[in-house]
Amino acid sequence: MRIAYVTVPLSLLLAAAGGALMIASRKPVSNEWNVLAQPRHPVTPLMWKSADAALGFEAPGFQVVDTEGHRQSLADLTKNGPVFIYFVLQGCPCSIEAEPHFERLEQRFHGKVNFLAVTNANADDSKAWKSQFAVPYPVVSQPKLDLMHLYGVTRSVYSLLVGQDGKIIRMWPGYGASMLQELNKEMAAATHQSAIKFDPKMAPEIMTSGCEFGPKPVG
């Protein structure tokens, strides 16, 4: 797969740095988060600091091909509105638990906010995951972690909202009930709508991140 990048200031990469499960059939979200006292992967102050530092920066441009063979670029995705990008790790339970929440938000902002899922799985597994979970938006396979490293993403369930102007509105180093409510409000504001209450049912009360992507593969 051929990827074309724009020149990105090193300051953005440093600021943003710091921080799917492939199954045989679609399963409902577990409610175990309602009883767990602590998240699997707590979001640390350093992770928050790095994510907060990305606010207002120009998002790095990219051009990739999704699982359906369609070109996806930041310029195209933000042409008519904001775009929400989130990252998925193959084999990570956090990814499978977070997915339905993002799909609910996509339903709410369908046609107003573009969504893009980025996974480290290979092309075949990424396509199978999209089909198994009936993901209604593009999924991009990044087994060499190019986009993860371009955006300074270290774990799954990291996400960011990019405005139509190409600047990062917000970056989150994980997800949880309060994050989903904040994301709902940010999407409403970015699309010039009044915020409607969003119920993050069965989302973890404590902000949680996903499993580590690890170093960029060589070759």
SEGUFI-570744 format. One record per residue: residue number from 1; z, x, y of N, C-alpha, C, O in turn. Coordinates in steps of 0.05 Angstrom, whole numbers, plus 5000, padded with zeros to 4 digits. Layout:
! SEGUFI-570744
[NUM; [Z; X; Y]; [Z; X; Y]; [Z; X; Y]; [Z; X; Y]] ...
This chain:
! SEGUFI-570744
[1; [5000; 5017; 4976]; [5000; 5000; 5000]; [5000; 5018; 5025]; [5016; 5036; 5027]] [2; [4983; 5012; 5044]; [4980; 5028; 5068]; [4997; 5016; 5090]; [4996; 4992; 5095]] [3; [5014; 5032; 5102]; [5031; 5023; 5123]; [5025; 5038; 5149]; [5023; 5062; 5149]] [4; [5021; 5023; 5171]; [5016; 5035; 5196]; [5040; 5032; 5214]; [5050; 5009; 5217]] [5; [5050; 5053; 5226]; [5074; 5051; 5244]; [5066; 5058; 5272]; [5047; 5072; 5278]] [6; [5082; 5047; 5291]; [5080; 5055; 5318]; [5100; 5077; 5323]; [5118; 5081; 5306]] [7; [5098; 5092; 5345]; [5117; 5112; 5351]; [5144; 5099; 5359]; [5144; 5081; 5376]] [8; [5165; 5109; 5347]; [5191; 5097; 5352]; [5210; 5118; 5363]; [5212; 5140; 5352]] [9; [5224; 5112; 5386]; [5242; 5131; 5397]; [5264; 5138; 5377]; [5274; 5120; 5363]] [10; [5272; 5163; 5375]; [5292; 5171; 5357]; [5319; 5157; 5363]; [5335; 5152; 5345]] [11; [5323; 5151; 5389]; [5348; 5139; 5397]; [5352; 5112; 5383]; [5374; 5104; 5376]] [12; [5330; 5097; 5379]; [5332; 5071; 5365]; [5339; 5075; 5336]; [5356; 5060; 5326]] [13; [5327; 5094; 5323]; [5333; 5098; 5295]; [5362; 5107; 5292]; [5376; 5098; 5273]] [14; [5372; 5123; 5310]; [5400; 5132; 5308]; [5419; 5109; 5314]; [5440; 5107; 5302]] [15; [5411; 5093; 5333]; [5428; 5070; 5341]; [5429; 5050; 5319]; [5451; 5038; 5313]] [16; [5407; 5045; 5306]; [5406; 5025; 5285]; [5417; 5034; 5258]; [5423; 5018; 5241]] [17; [5419; 5061; 5255]; [5428; 5072; 5230]; [5457; 5065; 5224]; [5471; 5058; 5243]] [18; [5466; 5067; 5201]; [5494; 5062; 5194]; [5496; 5038; 5176]; [5516; 5029; 5164]] [19; [5486; 5035; 5176]; [5484; 5011; 5161]; [5462; 4999; 5175]; [5454; 4976; 5168]] [20; [5355; 4826; 4901]; [5351; 4799; 4895]; [5351; 4799; 4865]; [5336; 4801; 4846]] [21; [5372; 4796; 4871]; [5375; 4795; 4842]; [5351; 4782; 4829]; [5345; 4759; 4836]] [22; [5336; 4796; 4810]; [5314; 4784; 4796]; [5324; 4769; 4771]; [5334; 4782; 4752]] [23; [5322; 4743; 4771]; [5333; 4727; 4749]; [5311; 4711; 4736]; [5289; 4708; 4747]] [24; [5316; 4700; 4712]; [5296; 4686; 4697]; [5291; 4658; 4708]; [5270; 4647; 4704]] [25; [5311; 4646; 4721]; [5308; 4619; 4732]; [5325; 4616; 4757]; [5343; 4631; 4762]] [26; [5318; 4596; 4773]; [5332; 4591; 4798]; [5359; 4579; 4792]; [5362; 4561; 4776]] [27; [5380; 4590; 4805]; [5407; 4581; 4800]; [5420; 4573; 4826]; [5413; 4585; 4847]] [28; [5439; 4555; 4826]; [5453; 4547; 4851]; [5471; 4570; 4860]; [5479; 4587; 4844]] [29; [5478; 4569; 4886]; [5495; 4590; 4897]; [5523; 4586; 4885]; [5534; 4564; 4883]] [30; [5535; 4608; 4877]; [5562; 4607; 4866]; [5582; 4601; 4888]; [5578; 4608; 4911]] [31; [5604; 4588; 4881]; [5625; 4582; 4901]; [5648; 4601; 4898]; [5670; 4596; 4909]] [32; [5644; 4624; 4885]; [5666; 4643; 4881]; [5676; 4654; 4907]; [5699; 4663; 4909]] [33; [5658; 4655; 4928]; [5667; 4665; 4953]; [5689; 4649; 4966]; [5704; 4658; 4983]] [34; [5692; 4624; 4957]; [5713; 4607; 4968]; [5740; 4615; 4957]; [5761; 4608; 4969]] [35; [5741; 4630; 4936]; [5767; 4638; 4924]; [5772; 4668; 4926]; [5795; 4676; 4921]] [36; [5751; 4684; 4931]; [5756; 4712; 4933]; [5771; 4719; 4958]; [5765; 4709; 4980]] [37; [5791; 4736; 4956]; [5807; 4743; 4979]; [5792; 4764; 4996]; [5796; 4764; 5021]] [38; [5776; 4781; 4984]; [5762; 4801; 4998]; [5733; 4801; 4989]; [5726; 4795; 4966]] [39; [5714; 4808; 5007]; [5686; 4810; 5000]; [5681; 4834; 4982]; [5697; 4853; 4981]] [40; [5658; 4833; 4968]; [5651; 4856; 4951]; [5647; 4881; 4967]; [5656; 4903; 4960]] [41; [5633; 4878; 4989]; [5626; 4901; 5006]; [5634; 4894; 5035]; [5618; 4883; 5050]] [42; [5658; 4901; 5043]; [5667; 4894; 5071]; [5649; 4908; 5092]; [5641; 4931; 5088]] [43; [5644; 4894; 5113]; [5630; 4905; 5136]; [5650; 4921; 5152]; [5669; 4910; 5162]] [44; [5644; 4947; 5155]; [5663; 4965; 5169]; [5658; 4965; 5199]; [5636; 4958; 5208]] [45; [5678; 4974; 5215]; [5674; 4976; 5243]; [5650; 4994; 5251]; [5636; 4989; 5270]] [46; [5645; 5015; 5235]; [5623; 5033; 5240]; [5596; 5018; 5236]; [5577; 5022; 5252]] [47; [5595; 5002; 5216]; [5571; 4986; 5210]; [5565; 4967; 5234]; [5543; 4964; 5242]] [48; [5586; 4954; 5243]; [5584; 4936; 5266]; [5575; 4952; 5291]; [5558; 4942; 5306]] [49; [5587; 4975; 5295]; [5580; 4991; 5319]; [5551; 4999; 5319]; [5538; 4997; 5340]] [50; [5541; 5007; 5296]; [5513; 5015; 5294]; [5494; 4991; 5298]; [5474; 4994; 5312]] [51; [5501; 4969; 5286]; [5485; 4945; 5289]; [5485; 4935; 5318]; [5464; 4928; 5329]] [52; [5508; 4935; 5331]; [5510; 4927; 5359]; [5494; 4945; 5378]; [5483; 4936; 5398]] [53; [5492; 4970; 5370]; [5478; 4990; 5387]; [5448; 4984; 5388]; [5434; 4994; 5406]] [54; [5438; 4969; 5369]; [5409; 4963; 5368]; [5401; 4941; 5388]; [5377; 4937; 5392]] [55; [5420; 4926; 5398]; [5414; 4903; 5416]; [5397; 4912; 5440]; [5403; 4932; 5453]] [56; [5375; 4898; 5444]; [5359; 4903; 5468]; [5338; 4924; 5464]; [5320; 4927; 5481]] [57; [5339; 4939; 5442]; [5319; 4960; 5437]; [5292; 4947; 5427]; [5292; 4925; 5416]] [58; [5271; 4961; 5433]; [5245; 4952; 5423]; [5245; 4956; 5392]; [5250; 4978; 5382]] [59; [5238; 4935; 5378]; [5238; 4936; 5349]; [5215; 4954; 5339]; [5193; 4952; 5350]] [60; [5219; 4971; 5320]; [5197; 4988; 5310]; [5174; 4971; 5299]; [5179; 4952; 5283]] [61; [5150; 4977; 5306]; [5127; 4962; 5297]; [5120; 4970; 5268]; [5126; 4993; 5259]] [62; [5108; 4952; 5254]; [5099; 4958; 5226]; [5076; 4940; 5219]; [5070; 4920; 5232]] [63; [5062; 4948; 5198]; [5040; 4932; 5187]; [5041; 4936; 5157]; [5036; 4958; 5147]] [64; [5046; 4914; 5142]; [5048; 4916; 5113]; [5033; 4892; 5101]; [5023; 4875; 5115]] [65; [5031; 4893; 5074]; [5018; 4871; 5060]; [5039; 4857; 5043]; [5054; 4870; 5029]] [66; [5040; 4830; 5044]; [5061; 4816; 5029]; [5052; 4810; 5000]; [5030; 4819; 4992]] [67; [5068; 4796; 4985]; [5063; 4792; 4957]; [5038; 4774; 4952]; [5027; 4774; 4930]] [68; [5029; 4760; 4973]; [5006; 4743; 4970]; [4980; 4757; 4980]; [4959; 4745; 4981]] [69; [4983; 4782; 4988]; [4960; 4798; 4997]; [4954; 4794; 5027]; [4932; 4802; 5036]] [70; [4972; 4781; 5042]; [4967; 4777; 5070]; [4980; 4799; 5087]; [5002; 4808; 5080]] [71; [4967; 4806; 5108]; [4978; 4827; 5126]; [5000; 4815; 5142]; [4998; 4792; 5153]] [72; [5022; 4830; 5144]; [5044; 4822; 5161]; [5051; 4845; 5180]; [5056; 4867; 5172]] [73; [5050; 4839; 5206]; [5057; 4859; 5226]; [5077; 4847; 5245]; [5078; 4823; 5249]] [74; [5093; 4864; 5258]; [5112; 4855; 5277]; [5098; 4841; 5300]; [5107; 4820; 5310]] [75; [5075; 4852; 5308]; [5060; 4840; 5331]; [5051; 4812; 5324]; [5053; 4794; 5341]] [76; [5041; 4808; 5300]; [5032; 4781; 5292]; [5055; 4762; 5288]; [5054; 4738; 5296]] [77; [5077; 4771; 5277]; [5100; 4754; 5271]; [5114; 4744; 5297]; [5125; 4723; 5297]] [78; [5112; 4760; 5318]; [5125; 4753; 5343]; [5105; 4742; 5364]; [5112; 4738; 5387]] [79; [5081; 4737; 5355]; [5060; 4727; 5373]; [5067; 4701; 5386]; [5062; 4696; 5410]] [80; [5079; 4683; 5370]; [5084; 4656; 5381]; [5114; 4649; 5381]; [5122; 4626; 5385]] [81; [5131; 4669; 5377]; [5160; 4664; 5376]; [5175; 4686; 5364]; [5163; 4707; 5357]] [82; [5201; 4683; 5360]; [5218; 4704; 5348]; [5213; 4706; 5318]; [5201; 4689; 5306]] [83; [5223; 4728; 5306]; [5221; 4732; 5277]; [5248; 4741; 5267]; [5262; 4758; 5279]] [84; [5255; 4731; 5244]; [5280; 4738; 5230]; [5272; 4755; 5206]; [5257; 4746; 5189]] [85; [5282; 4779; 5204]; [5276; 4798; 5182]; [5302; 4803; 5167]; [5322; 4811; 5180]] [86; [5302; 4801; 5141]; [5326; 4808; 5126]; [5318; 4823; 5101]; [5295; 4822; 5092]] [87; [5337; 4838; 5090]; [5332; 4857; 5069]; [5346; 4850; 5043]; [5369; 4843; 5042]] [88; [5330; 4853; 5021]; [5339; 4844; 4994]; [5339; 4868; 4975]; [5319; 4884; 4975]] [89; [5359; 4871; 4959]; [5361; 4892; 4939]; [5359; 4880; 4911]; [5374; 4862; 4904]] [90; [5340; 4890; 4895]; [5337; 4880; 4868]; [5363; 4886; 4852]; [5373; 4909; 4852]] [91; [5373; 4866; 4839]; [5397; 4869; 4823]; [5423; 4865; 4838]; [5444; 4869; 4827]] [92; [5421; 4858; 4864]; [5445; 4855; 4880]; [5453; 4825; 4882]; [5438; 4809; 4892]] [93; [5477; 4818; 4872]; [5486; 4790; 4872]; [5489; 4779; 4901]; [5486; 4756; 4906]] [94; [5495; 4797; 4920]; [5498; 4789; 4948]; [5471; 4778; 4958]; [5471; 4759; 4974]] [95; [5449; 4790; 4949]; [5423; 4781; 4958]; [5417; 4753; 4948]; [5406; 4736; 4963]] [96; [5424; 4747; 4923]; [5418; 4721; 4913]; [5436; 4700; 4925]; [5428; 4677; 4928]] [97; [5460; 4707; 4932]; [5479; 4688; 4945]; [5471; 4682; 4973]; [5476; 4660; 4983]] [98; [5460; 4701; 4987]; [5453; 4697; 5015]; [5427; 4682; 5019]; [5423; 4668; 5039]] [99; [5409; 4684; 4999]; [5382; 4673; 5002]; [5381; 4644; 5009]; [5366; 4637; 5028]] [100; [5396; 4626; 4996]; [5394; 4598; 5003]; [5402; 4591; 5031]; [5392; 4572; 5043]] [101; [5420; 4607; 5042]; [5429; 4602; 5070]; [5406; 4608; 5089]; [5401; 4593; 5108]] [102; [5392; 4630; 5085]; [5369; 4636; 5102]; [5347; 4616; 5099]; [5333; 4610; 5118]] [103; [5343; 4606; 5075]; [5322; 4585; 5070]; [5329; 4559; 5085]; [5311; 4546; 5096]] [104; [5355; 4553; 5087]; [5363; 4529; 5102]; [5357; 4532; 5131]; [5349; 4513; 5145]] [105; [5362; 4556; 5141]; [5356; 4561; 5170]; [5326; 4561; 5175]; [5317; 4551; 5196]] [106; [5311; 4570; 5156]; [5282; 4569; 5159]; [5272; 4540; 5160]; [5254; 4534; 5175]] [107; [5284; 4523; 5144]; [5276; 4495; 5145]; [5283; 4483; 5172]; [5267; 4467; 5183]] [108; [5305; 4491; 5183]; [5313; 4480; 5210]; [5295; 4490; 5232]; [5289; 4475; 5250]] [109; [5286; 4515; 5230]; [5269; 4527; 5252]; [5240; 4531; 5243]; [5226; 4548; 5255]] [110; [5232; 4516; 5223]; [5205; 4519; 5213]; [5184; 4515; 5235]; [5185; 4495; 5249]] [111; [5165; 4534; 5237]; [5145; 4532; 5257]; [5153; 4543; 5284]; [5136; 4546; 5302]] [112; [5178; 4550; 5287]; [5188; 4560; 5313]; [5198; 4589; 5310]; [5196; 4605; 5329]] [113; [5209; 4596; 5286]; [5218; 4623; 5280]; [5205; 4632; 5255]; [5206; 4617; 5235]] [114; [5191; 4655; 5255]; [5180; 4666; 5231]; [5201; 4681; 5215]; [5219; 4693; 5227]] [115; [5199; 4679; 5189]; [5218; 4693; 5171]; [5203; 4713; 5154]; [5180; 4709; 5146]] [116; [5216; 4736; 5149]; [5204; 4756; 5132]; [5226; 4769; 5115]; [5246; 4779; 5125]] [117; [5223; 4768; 5088]; [5241; 4780; 5070]; [5230; 4807; 5061]; [5206; 4808; 5053]] [118; [5246; 4828; 5061]; [5237; 4854; 5053]; [5254; 4863; 5029]; [5279; 4865; 5032]] [119; [5241; 4869; 5007]; [5256; 4877; 4983]; [5248; 4905; 4973]; [5225; 4914; 4977]] [120; [5266; 4918; 4959]; [5260; 4944; 4947]; [5246; 4942; 4920]; [5240; 4962; 4908]] [121; [5242; 4917; 4910]; [5230; 4913; 4884]; [5200; 4920; 4885]; [5188; 4921; 4907]] [122; [5189; 4926; 4862]; [5160; 4932; 4862]; [5144; 4906; 4867]; [5156; 4885; 4868]] [123; [5118; 4909; 4869]; [5101; 4886; 4877]; [5104; 4863; 4857]; [5106; 4840; 4866]] [124; [5103; 4868; 4831]; [5104; 4847; 4811]; [5131; 4833; 4812]; [5132; 4808; 4811]] [125; [5153; 4848; 4813]; [5179; 4836; 4813]; [5184; 4821; 4839]; [5197; 4800; 4839]] [126; [5173; 4831; 4861]; [5176; 4817; 4887]; [5162; 4790; 4886]; [5172; 4770; 4896]] [127; [5138; 4790; 4874]; [5123; 4765; 4872]; [5137; 4745; 4854]; [5138; 4721; 4860]] [128; [5149; 4755; 4832]; [5164; 4738; 4814]; [5188; 4726; 4828]; [5194; 4703; 4824]] [129; [5202; 4742; 4843]; [5226; 4733; 4858]; [5218; 4711; 4878]; [5232; 4691; 4880]] [130; [5197; 4715; 4892]; [5188; 4695; 4911]; [5182; 4669; 4897]; [5188; 4647; 4907]] [131; [5170; 4670; 4873]; [5163; 4646; 4858]; [5187; 4633; 4846]; [5190; 4609; 4848]] [132; [5205; 4649; 4834]; [5229; 4638; 4821]; [5247; 4624; 4841]; [5259; 4603; 4834]] [133; [5249; 4634; 4865]; [5267; 4622; 4885]; [5252; 4604; 4904]; [5264; 4594; 4923]] [134; [5226; 4601; 4900]; [5210; 4584; 4917]; [5214; 4592; 4946]; [5217; 4574; 4963]] [135; [5213; 4618; 4951]; [5217; 4628; 4979]; [5193; 4618; 4996]; [5171; 4624; 4989]] [136; [5199; 4603; 5017]; [5177; 4591; 5032]; [5164; 4608; 5054]; [5147; 4599; 5069]] [137; [5172; 4633; 5055]; [5161; 4651; 5076]; [5153; 4678; 5062]; [5159; 4682; 5039]] [138; [5139; 4695; 5077]; [5129; 4720; 5065]; [5151; 4738; 5054]; [5172; 4740; 5065]] [139; [5144; 4751; 5032]; [5162; 4771; 5019]; [5146; 4797; 5018]; [5123; 4797; 5009]] [140; [5158; 4819; 5026]; [5145; 4845; 5026]; [5159; 4864; 5007]; [5183; 4867; 5008]] [141; [5143; 4877; 4991]; [5154; 4897; 4972]; [5154; 4925; 4985]; [5134; 4934; 4995]] [142; [5178; 4937; 4984]; [5182; 4964; 4996]; [5197; 4982; 4977]; [5220; 4990; 4983]] [143; [5186; 4988; 4954]; [5201; 5005; 4934]; [5207; 5033; 4945]; [5226; 5046; 4935]] [144; [5192; 5043; 4964]; [5197; 5069; 4976]; [5216; 5067; 5000]; [5221; 5087; 5013]] [145; [5225; 5042; 5006]; [5245; 5038; 5027]; [5235; 5045; 5055]; [5251; 5051; 5073]] [146; [5209; 5044; 5060]; [5198; 5051; 5086]; [5210; 5034; 5109]; [5220; 5045; 5129]] [147; [5209; 5008; 5106]; [5219; 4991; 5127]; [5250; 4992; 5129]; [5261; 4989; 5151]] [148; [5263; 4997; 5107]; [5292; 4999; 5108]; [5300; 5023; 5126]; [5318; 5021; 5142]] [149; [5287; 5045; 5121]; [5293; 5069; 5136]; [5283; 5068; 5165]; [5295; 5079; 5183]] [150; [5261; 5054; 5169]; [5250; 5050; 5196]; [5270; 5035; 5213]; [5273; 5041; 5237]] [151; [5284; 5016; 5201]; [5303; 5000; 5216]; [5332; 5009; 5213]; [5351; 4996; 5223]] [152; [5336; 5031; 5199]; [5364; 5041; 5196]; [5381; 5023; 5178]; [5405; 5022; 5182]] [153; [5368; 5010; 5159]; [5383; 4991; 5141]; [5392; 5006; 5116]; [5376; 5019; 5102]] [154; [5418; 5005; 5111]; [5429; 5020; 5089]; [5437; 5002; 5065]; [5439; 5012; 5043]] [155; [5440; 4976; 5070]; [5448; 4958; 5049]; [5432; 4932; 5049]; [5419; 4926; 5069]] [156; [5433; 4918; 5027]; [5421; 4891; 5027]; [5436; 4872; 5045]; [5459; 4877; 5052]] [157; [5424; 4850; 5051]; [5435; 4829; 5068]; [5438; 4837; 5097]; [5449; 4822; 5113]] [158; [5429; 4861; 5104]; [5426; 4867; 5132]; [5403; 4849; 5143]; [5385; 4842; 5128]] [159; [5405; 4842; 5168]; [5384; 4825; 5180]; [5383; 4830; 5210]; [5401; 4841; 5222]] [160; [5361; 4821; 5222]; [5358; 4823; 5251]; [5340; 4801; 5261]; [5322; 4792; 5247]] [161; [5345; 4793; 5285]; [5328; 4773; 5299]; [5314; 4787; 5322]; [5327; 4799; 5339]] [162; [5288; 4786; 5321]; [5271; 4800; 5342]; [5259; 4778; 5359]; [5246; 4759; 5349]] [163; [5261; 4781; 5385]; [5250; 4762; 5403]; [5220; 4764; 5406]; [5207; 4783; 5396]] [164; [5208; 4744; 5419]; [5179; 4744; 5422]; [5170; 4768; 5438]; [5146; 4776; 5436]] [165; [5187; 4779; 5454]; [5181; 4803; 5470]; [5182; 4828; 5454]; [5177; 4850; 5464]] [166; [5189; 4826; 5428]; [5191; 4850; 5411]; [5217; 4865; 5412]; [5220; 4885; 5399]] [167; [5237; 4854; 5427]; [5262; 4868; 5429]; [5283; 4855; 5410]; [5282; 4831; 5405]] [168; [5301; 4871; 5400]; [5321; 4862; 5381]; [5342; 4845; 5396]; [5356; 4855; 5414]] [169; [5344; 4820; 5388]; [5364; 4802; 5400]; [5391; 4807; 5388]; [5411; 4808; 5401]] [170; [5391; 4811; 5361]; [5416; 4816; 5347]; [5410; 4828; 5320]; [5390; 4822; 5308]] [171; [5429; 4845; 5311]; [5427; 4857; 5284]; [5453; 4852; 5270]; [5474; 4856; 5282]] [172; [5452; 4844; 5245]; [5477; 4838; 5230]; [5478; 4856; 5205]; [5458; 4857; 5190]] [173; [5500; 4870; 5201]; [5503; 4887; 5177]; [5514; 4872; 5153]; [5529; 4884; 5137]] [174; [5508; 4847; 5151]; [5518; 4830; 5129]; [5516; 4801; 5136]; [5502; 4794; 5156]] [175; [5529; 4784; 5121]; [5528; 4756; 5127]; [5554; 4742; 5121]; [5571; 4754; 5106]] [176; [5558; 4719; 5131]; [5583; 4703; 5127]; [5581; 4678; 5143]; [5561; 4673; 5156]] [177; [5601; 4661; 5141]; [5600; 4635; 5155]; [5596; 4638; 5185]; [5580; 4624; 5196]] [178; [5612; 4656; 5197]; [5610; 4659; 5226]; [5583; 4671; 5234]; [5572; 4663; 5255]] [179; [5573; 4689; 5218]; [5547; 4702; 5224]; [5524; 4681; 5223]; [5507; 4681; 5240]] [180; [5525; 4663; 5203]; [5504; 4643; 5200]; [5505; 4623; 5224]; [5484; 4614; 5233]] [181; [5529; 4617; 5233]; [5532; 4599; 5256]; [5521; 4613; 5281]; [5508; 4601; 5298]] [182; [5527; 4639; 5283]; [5517; 4654; 5306]; [5487; 4656; 5305]; [5473; 4653; 5325]] [183; [5476; 4661; 5281]; [5447; 4663; 5278]; [5434; 4637; 5285]; [5413; 4637; 5298]] [184; [5445; 4615; 5277]; [5435; 4589; 5284]; [5434; 4585; 5315]; [5414; 4575; 5325]] [185; [5455; 4593; 5329]; [5455; 4591; 5358]; [5435; 4610; 5371]; [5422; 4602; 5390]] [186; [5432; 4634; 5361]; [5413; 4653; 5372]; [5384; 4644; 5368]; [5368; 4647; 5386]] [187; [5379; 4632; 5345]; [5352; 4622; 5340]; [5346; 4598; 5358]; [5323; 4595; 5368]] [188; [5366; 4581; 5362]; [5362; 4558; 5381]; [5356; 4568; 5409]; [5338; 4558; 5422]] [189; [5372; 4588; 5418]; [5368; 4598; 5445]; [5341; 4612; 5448]; [5328; 4609; 5468]] [190; [5333; 4627; 5427]; [5308; 4642; 5428]; [5283; 4623; 5428]; [5262; 4631; 5436]] [191; [5287; 4598; 5418]; [5266; 4579; 5417]; [5269; 4557; 5437]; [5256; 4536; 5436]] [192; [5288; 4561; 5456]; [5293; 4542; 5478]; [5300; 4514; 5468]; [5290; 4494; 5478]] [193; [5318; 4513; 5448]; [5328; 4488; 5438]; [5358; 4487; 5442]; [5372; 4507; 5445]] [194; [5368; 4463; 5442]; [5397; 4459; 5442]; [5407; 4465; 5413]; [5396; 4456; 5394]] [195; [5429; 4480; 5412]; [5440; 4486; 5386]; [5451; 4461; 5372]; [5466; 4446; 5384]] [196; [5443; 4457; 5347]; [5454; 4436; 5330]; [5473; 4448; 5310]; [5467; 4469; 5299]] [197; [5495; 4436; 5306]; [5515; 4447; 5288]; [5503; 4453; 5261]; [5489; 4437; 5249]] [198; [5510; 4477; 5251]; [5500; 4486; 5225]; [5524; 4490; 5207]; [5542; 4505; 5213]] [199; [5524; 4477; 5184]; [5546; 4480; 5165]; [5539; 4502; 5144]; [5523; 4498; 5127]] [200; [5553; 4525; 5146]; [5547; 4547; 5128]; [5562; 4543; 5101]; [5577; 4560; 5093]] [201; [5557; 4520; 5089]; [5572; 4513; 5065]; [5570; 4534; 5043]; [5548; 4544; 5036]] [202; [5593; 4541; 5032]; [5595; 4560; 5010]; [5589; 4589; 5018]; [5586; 4606; 5001]] [203; [5586; 4595; 5043]; [5583; 4622; 5053]; [5610; 4636; 5053]; [5630; 4622; 5057]] [204; [5611; 4662; 5050]; [5637; 4676; 5051]; [5650; 4673; 5078]; [5636; 4676; 5099]] [205; [5676; 4669; 5078]; [5690; 4667; 5104]; [5692; 4695; 5117]; [5691; 4697; 5142]] [206; [5695; 4715; 5100]; [5696; 4743; 5111]; [5669; 4755; 5110]; [5655; 4754; 5090]] [207; [5661; 4767; 5132]; [5634; 4780; 5134]; [5631; 4800; 5111]; [5648; 4818; 5107]] [208; [5609; 4798; 5097]; [5604; 4816; 5074]; [5576; 4827; 5075]; [5557; 4814; 5083]] [209; [5574; 4852; 5067]; [5547; 4865; 5065]; [5539; 4865; 5036]; [5554; 4856; 5018]] [210; [5516; 4877; 5030]; [5506; 4878; 5003]; [5508; 4906; 4991]; [5523; 4923; 5002]] [211; [5495; 4910; 4969]; [5495; 4936; 4955]; [5478; 4956; 4970]; [5459; 4949; 4984]] [212; [5483; 4982; 4966]; [5469; 5003; 4979]; [5440; 5006; 4968]; [5435; 5004; 4944]] [213; [5422; 5012; 4986]; [5394; 5018; 4978]; [5392; 5046; 4967]; [5375; 5051; 4949]] [214; [5408; 5064; 4977]; [5406; 5092; 4967]; [5385; 5107; 4983]; [5373; 5096; 5002]] [215; [5381; 5133; 4977]; [5363; 5149; 4992]; [5334; 5141; 4987]; [5327; 5129; 4967]] [216; [5317; 5148; 5006]; [5289; 5142; 5003]; [5277; 5158; 4980]; [5280; 5182; 4978]] [217; [5263; 5144; 4961]; [5250; 5158; 4938]; [5231; 5179; 4947]; [5217; 5176; 4968]] [218; [5229; 5200; 4932]; [5211; 5222; 4938]; [5184; 5216; 4925]; [5182; 5207; 4902]] [219; [5162; 5222; 4939]; [5136; 5219; 4928]; [5123; 5193; 4935]; [5100; 5187; 4927]] 
